[in-house]
Amino acid sequence: MPTNAPRETATIYQFPVGGRAGLGPRRAPEPTRFADLPVITYGSGWYHDEAIREAAEPRKN
């Protein structure tokens, strides 16, 4: 087994001065209008229906 295999070194990058603020001008994000968001429905909430059904049954001790 050769012991003189070439080793790759890491590349070191300098962080921008001032951290993220040093990357450039930042604007405040525009407010989200909920009326503009798409409505997405997943399933029928079967777990909620199941919990209601279980709550209606008498408890067994």
C-alpha positions in Angstrom: 0.0 0.0 0.0 1.6 3.3 -1.0 2.0 5.8 1.7 2.8 8.8 -0.5 -0.7 9.1 -2.1 -1.5 12.7 -3.1 -3.8 14.5 -0.7 -6.2 17.1 -1.8 -6.5 20.2 0.3 -9.5 22.2 1.2 -10.3 25.5 -0.4 -10.7 28.3 2.1 -13.2 31.1 1.3 -13.2 34.4 3.3 -16.6 35.4 4.7 -17.9 38.8 3.5 -17.0 41.6 5.8 -20.0 42.4 8.0 -21.5 38.9 7.6 -24.7 38.6 5.6 -25.2 42.4 5.7 -22.0 42.7 3.7 -23.4 40.8 0.8 -25.4 43.7 -0.6 -28.4 45.9 0.0 -31.4 44.1 1.5 -35.0 45.1 1.2 -37.7 44.3 3.6 -39.8 41.4 2.3 -43.1 42.4 0.8 -46.1 41.4 3.0 -47.9 38.2 1.9 -51.5 38.6 0.9 -53.3 35.4 1.9 -55.9 36.1 -0.7 -53.2 35.6 -3.4 -52.0 32.2 -2.1 -53.4 29.1 -3.7 -55.8 26.9 -1.7 -54.5 23.4 -1.4 -56.5 20.6 0.2 -55.1 17.3 1.3 -57.5 14.5 2.1 -60.7 14.8 4.2 -59.2 14.9 7.7 -60.1 11.2 8.4 -58.0 11.3 11.6 -60.3 14.1 12.9 -63.4 12.1 12.0 -61.9 9.0 13.7 -61.2 11.0 16.9 -64.8 12.3 17.0 -66.1 8.7 16.5 -63.8 7.4 19.3 -64.9 10.2 21.6 -68.5 9.3 21.1 -68.0 5.6 22.1 -68.3 4.7 25.8 -64.9 4.1 27.4 -63.9 0.6 28.4 -62.1 0.3 31.7 
